[in-house]
Amino acid sequence: MSSIQQNIKDIISQIESAQQKCGRTPDSVQLLAVSKTKPAEAVLEAAQAGQRSFGENYVQEGVEKVQYFQQNYPELKLEWHFIGPLQSNKTRLIAENFDWMHTIDRAKIAQRLSEQRPSNLPPLQVLIQVNTSGEASKSGISENEVFELAELISGLPNLMLRGLMSIPENVSDYESQFAAFKKLADLKTKLAEKFPNIDTLSMGMSGDMEAAIAAGSTIVRIGTAVFGQRDYSH
Ligand SMILES: *Cc1c(COP(=O)(O)O)cnc(C)c1O
């Protein structure tokens, strides 16, 4: 077995034990394998281990991988999630190539994605990115702006609002991690009362996955622990 395949096995069993520990039903948390900077061969190895969902941060790189797999391995039926920051002049590439978009943080991006989504594709599944820690450096909107943006997105024909995403402040103690995730989970519960398609919380990475799952995460985004360290030198 390759190391990527072994890593996926290990992470899936970590996800399962975290679910069990807090009494959540099996399969309520999905592993999103974050393949940014990694070559198509690494994605293929993961796919051969049964992994179907992949996350990308950079538009051009992500689109190249999506198209490569559509052309060469359509039978794998991979699902592609965009999880990076997006400029409004790049929305078309996301609308035309991806299945999910995790980082909507303003009306203009949402409107453009809906306008540019090809009519032969299902609606783009979208999440609103929330800044729960209030740090100026982090992207995402504040909690009190979420309802207004959700209202706008729910009126757009080619987007389906599925929930919330966040990248909380990097802290190592479990209690602080859990508190930040719980805030997002509570907000999602309130939002779901008004918007019935909301069922998704994209939160938790390699270092804080357990707290995220205990707080209600449904998608954990894991890069390094699946594919190894990233090399940004070229
Ligand atoms: C890179 C990235 C991840 C994965 O991070 P790792 O530390 O490699 O697991 C998850 N979410 C987002 C938004 C990222 O940009």
The ligand as a Gaussian input file, in Angstrom:
#p B3LYP/6-31G(d) Opt

LIG

0 1
 C       -4.420000      24.053000       3.111000
 C       -5.767000      24.070000       3.696000
 C       -6.234000      22.986000       4.446000
 C       -5.413000      21.767000       4.771000
 O       -4.390000      22.084000       5.649000
 P       -3.411000      20.968000       6.266000
 O       -2.784000      21.654000       7.407000
 O       -2.427000      20.641000       5.191000
 O       -4.216000      19.787000       6.643000
 C       -7.538000      23.059000       4.924000
 N       -8.328000      24.124000       4.698000
 C       -7.898000      25.177000       3.981000
 C       -8.824000      26.323000       3.749000
 C       -6.604000      25.187000       3.468000
 O       -6.206000      26.243000       2.759000

